[in-house]
Amino acid sequence: MPSGAAVPSAGRIKPPSGHKPVNPDLLRSYDLRGVVGRDLTEKDAYGLGLSYASAVARRGTARVAVGYDGRLSSPALEAALAQGLADGGTAALRIGLGPTGMLYFAVHEHDLDGGIMVTGSHNPPDQNGFKLLIGKDPVHGPALAELIGRPRTARRAGSIGPLAVEERYVARLADAAAGAPPFRIAWDAGNGAAGAVVERLSRMLPGEHHLLNCTINGRFPAHHPDPSLPENLAALRATVAERGLDLGIAFDGDGDRIGVVDGGGEIVWPDQILLLLARDILPGYPGAPIVADVKSSRVLFDGIAAAGGRPLLSRSGYVLVREAMIAAGAPLAGEMSGHIFYADRWNGTDDAIHVAMRLLGALGRSGRSLAAFRASLPRTHATPEIRLPCPDGAKATILARVAERLEREDAAIDRTDGLRVSAADGWWLLRCSGTEPKLTARVEAWSEDALSRLRADLFARLAEAGLAPS
């Protein structure tokens, strides 16, 4: 079904009996997610609609946007969700198939009372879920747990109708790239929900465009739709290198994470992209804060300061990064997973397609290639994220023991999110995973020797605290 197309109505769902909440196993830190048919059914979608309608009932007849991604299960879940919203008394406005950024755009553009996106994001094809907004803000954490536990009783008749937003959304995206040079670009939508929008945009932009995997297919036949993993950028890197293109851009399953490669096919990591974007907008915001998560390179934070900005460290998690951006009044924020937020001339959401448009404009204004920008950065050596199995009940204890030893040594510790420990030639991070029984770590240093030493230091401290990494 084309992006933004009308959604056929599903057969009527029999309202669940009693007040049983939406399956609590779906609850994650920032959204609802699970395996379709096992954790998640159409009755959960319908019940979520009723629970959400109850949560926004004080707004009168709330107008709520509903969108869905390209997963095979998404149309049926969306239809059940819309019916639950209507039976709960809201006006469910269906925007159709498209990226999550299009849902955010609809809520902001039409000043709606909220929105729900049916999406499994970058998860495997057998999973799906929901991202929720009340007003313009994501619902997460305790508020999300409270919402899905609300009574699921139909109260009054609402309505279901279409809301056409794709044309205006694409036009606004194209405007964000105004003035960009005629780059030669490869685009990889990963068979995800961004595909149709990317196809339309590519016809509106100057230059030469090579489209990979832009046919929306919920089986994701080309590769897993997560551009934060290097293996999922292999085809994009090869296409850019073989054709001698200027750059390549990839998106995840619902279009809110970006991945970028330069003209040599080398990955330009999200914190490096954030630095390029920060340099572009800081002349208009002298002294402004720019927010990045604790996994980001010191090169980013030093670079923001050198460009006249004020670097701010945030806890990891895309919702938390956005909240830090809003609290600080920052025009730009991002995290290593590929979520980047613009409050400058946009709506403060993590719309990766919009970020791609701003990247093209920023590159044009910089007067040099993406490869030249990457080569200009100080070279560092870093581990990928290290995920260390640790029982949930022991995570805080292990972290506290490591911290106690560091404090006795008067180490340089930042506690924004776990422990980020700085040395003269690098740093390491140790934090509790918010979604798994694991501690997560990352190490960055200015040389291979320093990387080995800092990694060994981290692992020795974990062993002393009672966790022996394998």
C-alpha positions as CSV (number, residue, x, y, z in Angstrom):
1,M,0.0,0.0,0.0
2,P,1.5,3.4,-0.9
3,S,2.6,5.8,1.8
4,G,-0.3,7.9,3.1
5,A,-3.0,5.8,1.4
6,A,-6.4,5.3,2.9
7,V,-6.5,2.4,5.3
8,P,-9.3,-0.2,4.9
9,S,-11.4,-0.8,7.9
10,A,-10.9,-4.1,9.7
11,G,-13.7,-6.2,11.0
12,R,-15.1,-5.0,14.2
13,I,-13.1,-6.1,17.3
14,K,-15.2,-7.5,20.1
15,P,-14.4,-5.3,23.1
16,P,-12.4,-7.3,25.8
17,S,-14.4,-8.1,28.8
18,G,-13.7,-6.6,32.2
19,H,-10.9,-4.2,32.9
20,K,-7.8,-6.3,32.1
21,P,-5.0,-3.9,31.1
22,V,-3.0,-4.1,27.9
23,N,-0.4,-6.9,28.1
24,P,2.2,-5.5,30.5
25,D,4.9,-7.6,28.8
26,L,4.8,-5.0,26.0
27,L,6.1,-2.3,28.2
28,R,9.5,-0.9,27.4
29,S,11.3,2.2,28.6
30,Y,10.0,4.5,25.8
31,D,7.3,2.5,24.0
32,L,5.3,-0.7,23.7
33,R,6.8,-3.6,21.8
34,G,6.5,-7.4,21.5
35,V,6.2,-10.4,19.3
36,V,3.0,-10.4,17.3
37,G,0.7,-13.2,18.1
38,R,2.5,-14.0,21.3
39,D,2.8,-10.8,23.2
40,L,0.8,-8.5,21.0
41,T,-2.6,-9.0,19.4
42,E,-5.3,-6.9,17.8
43,K,-7.2,-7.0,21.1
44,D,-4.1,-5.3,22.8
45,A,-4.3,-2.6,20.0
46,Y,-8.0,-2.1,20.6
47,G,-7.5,-2.0,24.4
48,L,-4.7,0.5,24.0
49,G,-7.0,2.7,22.0
50,L,-9.6,2.7,24.8
51,S,-6.9,3.3,27.5
52,Y,-5.4,6.1,25.6
53,A,-8.9,7.7,25.0
54,S,-9.5,7.5,28.8
55,A,-6.1,9.3,29.4
56,V,-7.0,12.2,27.1
57,A,-10.7,12.4,28.0
58,R,-10.2,15.7,29.8
59,R,-9.3,17.3,26.5
60,G,-12.9,16.9,25.3
61,T,-13.2,15.2,22.0
62,A,-9.5,14.7,21.5
63,R,-8.1,14.6,18.0
64,V,-5.5,11.9,17.7
65,A,-3.3,11.0,14.7
66,V,-2.7,7.4,14.0
67,G,0.0,6.1,11.6
68,Y,1.7,2.8,10.9
69,D,4.9,1.4,9.4
70,G,5.4,-1.2,6.7
71,R,5.4,-4.4,8.9
72,L,3.0,-7.1,7.8
73,S,1.0,-6.9,11.1
74,S,0.8,-3.1,11.1
75,P,-2.4,-2.5,9.1
76,A,-4.5,-4.8,11.2
77,L,-3.1,-3.4,14.5
78,E,-3.7,0.1,13.2
79,A,-7.3,-0.6,12.3
80,A,-8.0,-2.1,15.8
81,L,-6.2,0.8,17.5
82,A,-8.3,3.4,15.6
83,Q,-11.5,1.6,16.5
84,G,-10.5,1.5,20.2
85,L,-9.7,5.2,20.1
86,A,-13.1,6.0,18.5
87,D,-15.0,3.7,20.9
88,G,-13.3,5.6,23.7
89,G,-14.6,8.9,22.4
90,T,-11.7,10.4,20.4
91,A,-11.5,11.5,16.8
92,A,-9.0,9.0,15.3
93,L,-7.3,10.7,12.3
94,R,-5.6,8.1,10.1
95,I,-2.5,9.3,8.2
96,G,-1.7,6.0,6.7
97,L,1.6,4.2,6.0
98,G,4.7,6.2,6.5
99,P,7.7,7.0,8.8
100,T,7.2,8.0,12.4
101,G,8.4,11.5,11.5
102,M,5.2,12.0,9.5
103,L,3.1,11.2,12.5
104,Y,5.1,13.7,14.6
105,F,4.6,16.2,11.7
106,A,0.8,15.7,11.7
107,V,0.5,16.2,15.4
108,H,2.5,19.5,15.3
109,E,1.2,20.8,12.0
110,H,-2.5,20.3,12.9
111,D,-2.0,21.0,16.7
112,L,-3.6,17.7,17.6
113,D,-4.1,16.3,21.1
114,G,-1.8,13.4,20.5
115,G,-0.7,10.6,18.2
116,I,0.1,6.9,18.2
117,M,2.4,5.3,15.7
118,V,2.1,1.5,15.1
119,T,5.7,0.5,14.6
120,G,8.3,-2.0,15.6
121,S,11.0,0.5,14.8
122,H,14.3,-1.3,14.1
123,N,13.2,-4.6,15.7
124,P,13.0,-7.9,13.8
125,P,10.0,-8.5,11.4
126,D,8.0,-10.6,13.8
127,Q,7.8,-7.8,16.3
128,N,5.6,-4.7,16.4
129,G,4.5,-2.0,18.9
130,F,3.4,1.5,19.5
131,K,5.0,4.9,20.1
132,L,2.7,7.4,21.9
133,L,2.4,11.1,22.2
134,I,0.0,13.0,24.4
135,G,-0.1,16.5,23.2
136,K,3.4,17.0,21.7
137,D,5.3,14.9,24.3
138,P,6.2,11.2,24.3
139,V,4.5,9.0,26.9
140,H,7.2,6.8,28.6
141,G,8.3,5.3,31.8
142,P,5.8,5.4,34.7
143,A,3.3,7.4,32.7
144,L,3.2,4.8,30.0
145,A,2.8,2.0,32.6
146,E,-0.1,3.9,34.1
147,L,-1.7,4.5,30.7
148,I,-1.8,0.9,29.6
149,G,-3.3,-0.1,33.0
150,R,-6.3,2.2,32.7
151,P,-9.8,0.7,32.4
152,R,-10.7,-0.4,28.8
153,T,-14.4,0.3,28.8
154,A,-16.0,1.9,25.8
155,R,-17.5,5.3,26.9
156,R,-19.0,7.1,23.9
157,A,-18.9,7.2,20.2
158,G,-16.0,9.0,18.6
159,S,-15.0,9.0,15.0
160,I,-12.5,7.6,12.5
161,G,-11.5,9.6,9.4
162,P,-8.5,10.3,7.1
163,L,-5.9,13.0,7.6
164,A,-3.9,13.7,4.5
165,V,-0.4,15.0,5.5
166,E,2.2,13.3,3.2
167,E,2.2,15.9,0.5
168,R,2.7,18.8,3.0
169,Y,5.2,16.8,4.9
170,V,7.4,16.0,1.9
171,A,7.2,19.6,0.8
172,R,8.5,20.8,4.2
173,L,11.3,18.2,4.0
174,A,12.3,19.5,0.6
175,D,12.3,23.1,1.9
176,A,14.7,22.0,4.7
177,A,17.3,21.1,2.0
178,A,16.9,24.4,0.1
179,G,20.2,25.5,-1.3
180,A,21.9,22.1,-1.2
181,P,24.3,21.5,-4.1
182,P,23.5,18.8,-6.6
183,F,25.1,15.9,-4.7
184,R,25.3,12.4,-6.0
185,I,23.7,10.3,-3.3
186,A,22.7,6.7,-2.5
187,W,19.7,6.2,-0.3
188,D,18.9,3.0,1.6
189,A,15.5,2.9,3.2
190,G,16.0,-0.7,4.3
191,N,12.5,-1.7,2.9
192,G,11.2,0.4,5.8
193,A,8.4,2.9,6.1
194,A,10.6,5.8,4.9
195,G,10.8,4.3,1.4
196,A,8.0,6.1,-0.4
197,V,8.8,9.4,1.1
198,V,12.5,9.1,0.1
199,E,11.4,8.2,-3.5
200,R,9.3,11.4,-3.7
201,L,12.0,13.5,-2.1
202,S,14.7,12.2,-4.5
203,R,12.6,13.6,-7.4
204,M,12.5,17.0,-5.8
205,L,16.2,17.4,-4.9
206,P,19.0,18.4,-7.3
207,G,21.7,16.0,-8.2
208,E,21.8,12.3,-8.9
209,H,20.1,9.8,-6.7
210,H,20.5,6.0,-6.4
211,L,17.7,4.3,-4.5
212,L,18.3,1.1,-2.5
213,N,15.5,-1.0,-0.8
214,C,12.9,1.8,-1.1
215,T,10.1,-0.7,-1.8
216,I,8.3,-1.1,1.6
217,N,8.4,-4.7,2.6
218,G,7.7,-5.8,6.1
219,R,9.9,-8.9,5.8
220,F,12.9,-6.6,5.3
221,P,14.5,-8.9,2.7
222,A,17.6,-6.8,2.0
223,H,18.9,-6.5,5.6
224,H,17.9,-5.8,9.1
225,P,16.6,-2.2,9.3
226,D,19.0,-0.7,11.8
227,P,21.6,1.7,10.4
228,S,23.5,1.9,13.7
229,L,25.0,-1.5,13.0
230,P,27.8,-1.5,10.4
231,E,26.8,-4.8,8.8
232,N,23.5,-3.2,7.8
233,L,25.3,-0.5,5.8
234,A,27.3,-2.9,3.7
235,A,25.3,-2.5,0.5
236,L,25.1,1.3,0.9
237,R,28.9,1.5,1.4
238,A,29.6,-0.6,-1.6
239,T,27.2,1.4,-3.9
240,V,28.8,4.7,-2.8
241,A,32.3,3.4,-3.4
242,E,31.7,1.6,-6.7
243,R,29.8,4.5,-8.2
244,G,32.0,7.2,-6.8
245,L,29.1,9.0,-5.1
246,D,29.4,11.9,-2.7
247,L,27.7,10.2,0.2
248,G,25.1,7.6,1.3
249,I,22.2,7.9,3.7
250,A,20.3,5.0,5.4
251,F,17.2,4.9,7.6
252,D,15.8,2.4,10.1
253,G,12.4,0.6,9.9
254,D,10.4,3.7,10.9
255,G,12.7,6.4,9.7
256,D,13.8,8.0,13.0
257,R,17.4,6.7,13.0
258,I,19.9,7.8,10.4
259,G,23.1,6.2,9.2
260,V,25.6,8.0,6.9
261,V,28.7,7.0,4.8
262,D,31.1,9.4,3.1
263,G,32.3,9.3,-0.5
264,G,34.8,6.7,0.2
265,G,32.2,4.4,1.7
266,E,33.4,5.0,5.3
267,I,30.9,5.3,8.1
268,V,30.4,8.7,9.5
269,W,29.1,8.1,13.0
270,P,26.1,9.9,14.5
271,D,28.2,11.9,16.9
272,Q,30.4,13.1,14.0
273,I,27.3,14.0,12.0
274,L,26.0,15.9,15.1
275,L,29.2,17.9,15.2
276,L,28.9,18.9,11.5
277,L,25.3,20.0,12.1
278,A,26.2,21.9,15.2
279,R,28.9,23.8,13.4
280,D,26.3,24.7,10.8
281,I,23.7,26.2,13.1
282,L,25.9,27.7,16.0
283,P,26.7,30.9,14.1
284,G,23.0,31.7,14.5
285,Y,22.9,30.6,18.2
286,P,26.2,31.8,19.7
287,G,26.8,30.2,23.1
288,A,23.8,27.9,22.7
289,P,23.7,24.4,24.3
290,I,24.0,21.4,22.1
291,V,23.0,18.1,23.7
292,A,24.5,14.7,23.2
293,D,24.3,11.4,25.1
294,V,27.0,10.0,27.3
295,K,28.1,7.4,24.7
296,S,29.3,10.2,22.4
297,S,32.9,11.0,21.6
298,R,34.9,13.6,23.4
299,V,35.7,15.0,19.9
300,L,32.0,16.0,19.7
301,F,32.0,17.9,23.0
302,D,35.3,19.6,22.3
303,G,34.2,20.5,18.8
304,I,30.9,22.0,20.0
305,A,32.9,24.2,22.5
306,A,35.4,25.2,19.8
307,A,32.5,26.2,17.5
308,G,31.1,28.6,20.2
309,G,28.5,26.3,21.7
310,R,28.0,24.8,25.1
311,P,28.2,21.0,25.1
312,L,25.7,19.3,27.4
313,L,25.8,15.6,28.4
314,S,22.6,13.7,28.5
315,R,21.5,10.3,29.7
316,S,21.2,7.8,26.8
317,G,17.8,7.1,25.4
318,Y,16.2,9.1,22.7
319,V,13.3,10.3,24.8
320,L,15.7,11.5,27.5
321,V,17.9,13.3,25.0
322,R,14.9,15.1,23.7
323,E,13.8,16.1,27.2
324,A,17.3,17.4,27.9
325,M,17.2,19.4,24.7
326,I,13.9,21.0,25.7
327,A,15.0,21.7,29.3
328,A,18.1,23.4,28.1
329,G,16.5,25.3,25.2
330,A,19.0,23.7,22.8
331,P,18.4,24.0,19.1
332,L,20.0,20.6,18.4
333,A,20.5,17.3,20.1
334,G,21.4,13.7,19.3
335,E,22.7,10.3,20.5
336,M,24.9,7.6,19.2
337,S,22.1,5.3,18.1
338,G,21.3,7.7,15.2
339,H,18.4,9.7,16.8
340,I,19.0,13.4,16.1
341,F,16.6,16.2,17.0
342,Y,16.2,19.7,15.6
343,A,14.3,22.4,17.5
344,D,15.8,24.9,15.1
345,R,13.1,25.4,12.4
346,W,11.5,22.1,13.1
347,N,9.4,20.5,15.8
348,G,12.0,19.1,18.1
349,T,11.5,15.4,17.1
350,D,13.8,12.7,15.9
351,D,12.9,12.7,12.2
352,A,15.9,11.2,10.4
353,I,14.6,12.2,6.9
354,H,14.5,15.8,8.1
355,V,18.0,15.4,9.5
356,A,19.2,14.1,6.1
357,M,17.8,17.2,4.4
358,R,19.6,19.5,7.0
359,L,22.8,17.5,6.4
360,L,22.7,18.2,2.7
361,G,22.3,21.9,3.3
362,A,25.0,22.0,6.0
363,L,27.5,20.2,3.7
364,G,26.8,22.6,0.9
365,R,27.4,25.6,3.2
366,S,30.6,24.0,4.6
367,G,32.2,24.1,1.2
368,R,33.9,20.7,1.5
369,S,33.0,17.0,1.1
370,L,31.7,14.8,3.8
371,A,34.9,12.7,3.4
372,A,37.0,15.8,4.0
373,F,35.0,16.7,7.1
374,R,35.5,13.2,8.5
375,A,39.3,13.2,7.7
376,S,39.6,16.6,9.5
377,L,38.5,15.2,12.8
378,P,41.0,14.0,15.5
379,R,41.5,10.3,15.1
380,T,40.4,8.2,18.1
381,H,40.1,4.5,18.8
382,A,36.9,3.2,20.4
383,T,35.1,0.0,21.2
384,P,31.6,-0.7,20.1
385,E,29.1,-0.8,22.9
386,I,30.1,-3.6,25.2
387,R,27.1,-5.5,26.7
388,L,27.9,-7.3,29.9
389,P,25.3,-9.8,31.3
390,C,24.4,-8.8,34.9
391,P,21.2,-9.7,36.8
392,D,18.9,-6.7,37.2
393,G,19.1,-6.9,41.0
394,A,22.9,-6.7,40.9
395,K,23.4,-3.9,38.4
396,A,23.2,-1.0,40.8
397,T,25.3,-2.8,43.4
398,I,28.1,-3.5,40.9
399,L,28.0,0.1,39.6
400,A,28.2,1.4,43.2
401,R,31.2,-0.7,44.1
402,V,33.1,0.5,41.0
403,A,32.1,4.1,41.9
404,E,33.3,3.7,45.5
405,R,36.8,2.7,44.4
406,L,37.0,5.5,41.9
407,E,36.0,8.1,44.5
408,R,38.8,6.9,46.8
409,E,41.2,7.5,43.9
410,D,39.7,11.0,43.2
411,A,39.0,10.0,39.6
412,A,37.3,12.4,37.2
413,I,33.7,11.0,37.1
414,D,30.6,12.3,35.4
415,R,27.5,10.7,36.8
416,T,24.9,11.9,34.2
417,D,24.2,8.3,33.3
418,G,26.2,5.7,35.2
419,L,29.9,6.5,35.3
420,R,31.8,8.3,32.6
421,V,35.4,8.3,33.8
422,S,37.9,10.6,32.0
423,A,41.7,10.2,31.7
424,A,44.3,12.3,30.0
425,D,44.2,10.1,26.9
426,G,40.6,8.8,26.8
427,W,37.6,7.8,28.8
428,W,35.3,4.9,29.6
429,L,31.6,4.6,30.3
430,L,29.8,2.1,32.5
431,R,26.0,2.3,32.9
432,C,23.0,0.1,33.6
433,S,20.9,-1.0,30.6
434,G,17.4,0.3,30.9
435,T,15.9,-2.6,28.9
436,E,18.0,-5.7,29.6
437,P,19.7,-7.5,32.5
438,K,23.1,-6.1,31.4
439,L,25.6,-3.4,32.1
440,T,26.8,-1.5,29.0
441,A,30.2,0.0,28.5
442,R,32.2,1.9,25.9
443,V,35.8,3.0,25.8
444,E,37.4,5.8,23.6
445,A,41.1,6.7,23.5
446,W,43.6,8.7,21.5
447,S,45.8,5.6,20.7
448,E,45.5,1.9,20.4
449,D,47.7,1.5,23.5
450,A,45.6,3.8,25.5
451,L,42.4,2.0,24.4
452,S,43.8,-1.3,25.6
453,R,44.9,0.1,28.9
454,L,41.6,1.8,29.6
455,R,39.6,-1.2,28.6
456,A,41.8,-3.4,30.9
457,D,41.2,-0.9,33.7
458,L,37.5,-1.0,33.3
459,F,37.4,-4.8,33.2
460,A,39.7,-5.0,36.3
461,R,37.4,-2.7,38.2
462,L,34.4,-4.8,37.2
463,A,36.1,-8.0,38.4
464,E,37.0,-6.3,41.8
465,A,33.3,-5.4,42.1
466,G,32.2,-9.0,41.6
467,L,31.4,-9.1,37.8
468,A,34.0,-10.9,35.7
469,P,33.5,-10.0,32.0
470,S,33.9,-12.9,29.7
